[in-house]
Amino acid sequence: MPFVQGKCENCGGILTVDPDLKAANCPFCGTAYVVQDSINYYRSTINVENLHADVVNVVDENSSEARLKAADAFLELEQYDKAEQDYRKVTEIAPQNCSGWVGLIRSRTHDFKARIKSDGALNELEECGKSVTHLKSDETEDTVSDKLGPYIKSQKDKNESELKNLRAQMKELKNNKVQLESRVRSVKDMLAVSGVSSGSTSTGGDDGSFANVLGAIGVFALLGSIFPIAFKAGGVAFIMIAAGILLLIPYIRFRINGSKADREQASLQSEMSSLKSRAKDLEGQVSDLNRKIQELQKSIDKYK
């Protein structure tokens, strides 16, 4: 079928339209229009414009009928957000016009296919339904009223189930966070204790110097015992050997204990390194849980 002339009811622009289409958008102002309505509007005004060429036909942008036709066209094109804007305007301009409330319900629910989580939006739809029930006059409006109740119940049931699941997840995450934070504190306490222990087991200092002196004297005593033996002074040699051994005992004991302390210190340092790594990992897990908790809270807030 060839293209025919139409006219935009919003801006008055002359359109070239395909009569096989149901709806389209005006290339001049972007307003959606019903194709057949634009054709009829063009034909109804063309004679007047031919007679009065100096007269421009302007449609009031606040006209409820013009808004309603534009909204119907947007709805036909499934441009639900734009349709909702115009239907809202219709309900403000002409709250007695049932078609505005019906269109608002259809556009807001995307013809009952949209997923709505907000309690506020569902409550608003219930109020729209009350207006339709009060004003309805034909079967189309009855159909919308019949669909609205089950739709709202379905959305609320889904919301309740999803919220229950989200809150259970939130509770589990918070419990995990508490346990992790407790483990972090425990690891940090162990780190603190390890730090004290490592300091207390370090070798050297005054005790080490004294033991070294005693050891040196003991060695000299043992070496010195050679001379009494050479001169057959057995008693003196025996005393010097005994003294040397007695003096070496603290030195040997200190060296043994020092070696053990060194091993303990090395073990503590290894443990501290492991604990630090573990504490860092646990703090990262706590941070991750905090992020997940915030994301869950945002999801829960969508239901308000």
C-alpha positions in Angstrom: 0.0 0.0 0.0 1.4 3.5 -0.9 2.4 6.0 1.8 -0.2 8.6 2.7 -0.2 12.0 4.4 -0.8 12.3 8.1 -0.4 15.1 10.7 1.2 15.1 14.2 -1.4 16.1 16.8 1.3 17.4 19.1 3.4 19.7 16.8 1.3 19.9 13.7 4.0 18.5 11.5 3.0 16.9 8.2 3.8 13.2 8.1 4.3 10.7 5.4 3.0 7.5 6.9 2.6 3.8 6.1 -1.1 3.0 6.7 -0.1 -0.6 7.5 1.6 0.4 10.6 -0.2 0.8 13.9 2.0 3.5 15.5 5.2 5.5 14.9 7.2 8.4 16.2 6.9 11.9 14.8 10.3 12.9 13.1 9.8 16.5 14.2 9.0 16.4 17.9 9.6 12.7 18.8 6.0 12.2 20.0 4.5 8.8 19.4 1.3 8.7 17.4 -1.3 6.2 16.2 -1.0 6.1 12.4 -4.7 6.0 11.7 -5.3 8.9 14.1 -2.7 11.0 12.3 -4.3 10.3 8.9 -7.7 11.2 10.2 -6.3 14.3 11.8 -4.7 15.4 8.6 -7.9 14.9 6.6 -10.0 16.8 9.1 -7.7 19.8 9.1 -6.5 20.0 5.5 -9.7 21.7 4.2 -9.6 24.3 7.0 -5.9 25.0 6.3 -6.6 25.4 2.6 -9.3 28.0 3.3 -7.2 29.8 5.9 -3.6 29.5 4.9 -2.5 32.1 7.4 -3.9 30.1 10.3 -1.6 27.5 12.0 -3.3 24.7 13.9 -1.7 24.4 17.4 -2.7 21.7 19.8 -2.3 22.5 23.5 0.4 20.2 24.9 -1.5 19.9 28.1 -4.6 18.6 26.3 -5.5 15.3 28.0 -6.8 13.8 24.7 -3.6 14.6 22.8 -1.5 13.2 25.7 -3.7 10.1 25.8 -3.3 9.4 22.1 0.5 9.9 22.4 0.6 7.6 25.4 -1.5 5.0 23.5 1.0 5.1 20.6 4.0 4.7 22.9 2.2 1.7 24.6 1.6 0.2 21.1 5.3 0.6 20.4 6.2 -1.0 23.8 8.0 2.2 24.8 6.7 1.8 28.3 8.6 4.5 30.1 7.5 7.2 27.7 3.9 5.9 27.8 4.0 6.0 31.6 5.1 9.6 31.5 2.2 10.6 29.3 -0.4 8.5 31.1 0.7 10.1 34.4 0.2 13.5 32.9 -3.3 12.5 31.8 -4.2 11.3 35.3 -3.1 14.7 36.6 -4.9 16.7 34.0 -8.1 14.6 33.8 -8.3 12.3 36.9 -11.8 11.4 35.8 -10.6 9.8 32.6 -10.4 6.1 33.3 -8.3 5.4 30.2 -5.4 7.3 31.8 -5.4 5.1 34.9 -5.7 1.9 32.8 -2.8 3.0 30.6 -0.8 3.9 33.7 -1.3 0.4 35.0 -0.4 -1.2 31.7 2.7 0.9 31.1 3.9 0.6 34.7 3.6 -3.2 34.6 4.7 -3.6 30.9 1.3 -5.2 30.3 1.7 -7.3 33.4 5.0 -8.7 32.3 7.4 -6.6 34.4 9.0 -7.6 37.6 8.3 -5.0 40.3 10.0 -5.3 43.7 9.2 -2.0 45.3 6.4 -2.1 47.8 5.8 1.6 47.1 5.2 0.9 43.4 2.9 -1.9 44.1 0.9 0.2 46.6 0.6 2.9 43.9 -0.7 0.3 41.4 -3.4 -0.7 44.0 -4.5 2.9 44.2 -4.6 3.1 40.4 -6.8 0.0 40.4 -9.2 1.6 42.9 -9.6 4.5 40.4 -10.2 2.1 37.6 -12.8 0.2 39.6 -14.5 3.5 40.4 -14.5 4.9 36.9 -14.5 1.9 34.6 -17.1 1.8 31.8 -16.1 -0.9 29.3 -14.8 -4.5 29.1 -11.2 -3.4 28.5 -11.1 -1.7 31.8 -12.7 -4.7 33.5 -10.0 -6.9 32.0 -7.3 -4.7 33.5 -9.0 -4.7 36.9 -9.2 -8.5 36.8 -5.5 -8.9 36.0 -4.2 -6.3 38.5 -5.2 -8.2 41.7 -3.5 -11.5 40.8 -0.5 -9.6 39.4 0.1 -7.6 42.6 -0.3 -10.7 44.7 2.2 -12.6 42.5 4.7 -9.8 42.9 4.3 -9.6 46.6 4.7 -13.4 47.0 7.9 -13.3 45.0 9.2 -10.3 47.0 8.5 -12.1 50.3 10.3 -15.2 49.2 13.3 -13.3 47.8 13.5 -11.1 50.9 13.4 -14.1 53.1 16.3 -15.7 51.1 18.3 -12.4 51.1 17.9 -11.9 54.9 19.0 -15.5 55.5 22.1 -14.8 53.4 22.7 -11.6 55.3 22.4 -13.3 58.6 24.9 -16.0 57.5 27.4 -13.4 56.2 27.2 -11.4 59.4 27.8 -14.5 61.5 30.8 -15.4 59.3 32.1 -11.9 59.7 31.9 -12.1 63.5 33.8 -15.4 63.5 36.4 -14.0 61.2 36.9 -10.9 63.2 37.3 -13.1 66.3 40.0 -15.1 64.5 41.7 -11.9 63.5 41.9 -10.8 67.1 43.1 -14.2 68.2 45.9 -14.2 65.6 47.0 -10.7 66.6 47.1 -11.7 70.2 49.3 -14.7 69.3 51.5 -12.3 67.3 51.9 -10.1 70.4 52.8 -13.0 72.6 55.3 -14.3 70.0 56.9 -10.9 69.9 57.5 -10.9 73.7 58.8 -14.5 73.7 61.2 -13.8 71.0 62.6 -10.9 72.9 63.0 -12.9 76.2 64.9 -15.8 74.6 67.5 -13.8 72.8 71.1 -14.8 73.7 74.0 -12.5 74.7 74.0 -9.7 77.2 75.7 -9.7 80.7 75.0 -13.4 81.3 76.7 -14.3 78.0 79.8 -12.2 78.8 80.2 -13.7 82.3 79.9 -17.3 81.0 82.5 -16.6 78.4 84.9 -15.3 81.1 84.3 -18.4 83.2 84.9 -20.6 80.2 88.2 -18.8 79.4 89.4 -19.1 83.0 88.4 -22.8 83.0 90.5 -23.4 79.8 93.5 -21.6 81.2 93.2 -23.7 84.4 93.1 -27.0 82.5 96.1 -25.9 80.3 97.9 -24.6 83.4 97.6 -28.1 85.1 100.2 -29.3 82.7 103.0 -27.6 84.6 102.2 -29.1 88.1 102.0 -32.5 86.4 105.4 -31.9 84.8 106.9 -31.0 88.1 105.2 -34.0 89.8 102.9 -31.7 91.9 99.9 -34.0 91.5 97.8 -32.2 94.2 98.1 -28.8 92.6 97.4 -30.3 89.1 94.2 -32.1 90.4 93.0 -28.8 92.0 93.6 -26.9 88.7 91.8 -29.6 86.6 88.8 -29.7 88.9 88.6 -25.9 89.0 88.9 -25.8 85.2 86.1 -28.3 84.8 83.9 -26.5 87.3 84.4 -23.2 85.4 83.7 -24.8 82.0 80.4 -26.3 83.2 78.5 -22.9 83.2 80.0 -22.0 79.9 79.0 -25.3 78.3 75.5 -25.0 79.8 75.1 -21.5 78.6 76.1 -22.5 75.0 73.7 -25.4 75.0 70.9 -23.2 76.3 71.9 -20.5 73.8 71.7 -22.9 70.9 68.2 -24.0 72.1 67.1 -20.4 72.4 68.3 -19.7 68.9 66.3 -22.6 67.6 63.2 -21.4 69.6 63.7 -17.8 68.3 64.0 -19.1 64.7 60.8 -21.1 65.2 59.0 -18.1 66.7 60.1 -15.9 63.8 58.7 -18.5 61.3 55.5 -18.7 63.3 55.2 -14.9 63.4 55.6 -14.7 59.6 52.9 -17.3 59.2 50.6 -15.5 61.7 51.0 -12.2 59.9 50.1 -13.8 56.6 47.1 -15.5 58.1 46.0 -12.2 59.8 46.3 -10.4 56.5 44.3 -13.1 54.7 41.6 -13.0 57.4 41.3 -9.2 57.2 40.9 -9.5 53.4 38.1 -12.0 54.0 36.4 -9.6 56.5 36.6 -6.8 53.9 35.1 -9.1 51.2 32.3 -10.0 53.6 31.6 -6.3 54.3 31.3 -5.6 50.5 28.9 -8.5 50.1 26.8 -7.4 53.1 26.6 -3.9 51.5 25.5 -5.3 48.2 22.9 -7.5 49.9 21.6 -4.5 51.8 21.2 -2.6 48.5 19.2 -5.5 47.1 17.0 -5.5 50.1 16.4 -1.8 49.9 14.9 -2.2 46.4 11.9 -3.8 48.0 11.0 -0.7 50.0 
